[in-house]
């Protein structure tokens, strides 16, 4: 049995780490790195992740940060052939693309939309939020998940980003994306991850 530790904070992007581990159904420990109490800037945590960001996962003492990398590592290590297409599989390339797309394209598009940067600047660097929605919507036509009928860690990576963006009204409306998010939220692993990341007490006056 591997020793798995998730460094996470409530009300953060730790959703992706929790979600992957819950999908895999494997035991893990959680170290609270509460962003509100600035625990992420304490020297002990900065030794683990110098950027001071969560989530971070440690598997048998080997530390991995960045959400797509965490998803890829956990899926290859504990869900290879199910949550991660095998290397020789035709889905492996698209799978890797969506993992990277989640933070290399979707995250910047959302950040630009939230900060109201000039549209010409955005178009010379990455897709707009509308582009992202259009691409995802076109991909999901006639299929349940990013790789067709097969749910993978790519859906966790992309789904964790767009679920937070939609909660904050940072993505244009799309019926296809609405239905995709409903399917994601219907998964027991997502529901548990959401409870751990956004517990009810956060919303209690």
Secondary structure, DSSP 4 states (H G I P E B T S, - for coil): ---EEEEE-SSSTTHHHHHHHHHHT---EEEE--GGGTGGGSHHHHHH-TT--S-EEEETTEEEESHHHHHHHHHHHHSBTTTB--TTSTHHHHHHHHHHHIIIIIHHHHHHHHHT--HHHHHTTS--HHHHHHHHHHHHTT-SBTTBS---HHHHHHHHHHHHHHHTT-S---HHHHHHHHHHHTSHHHHHHHHHHS-GGGG--
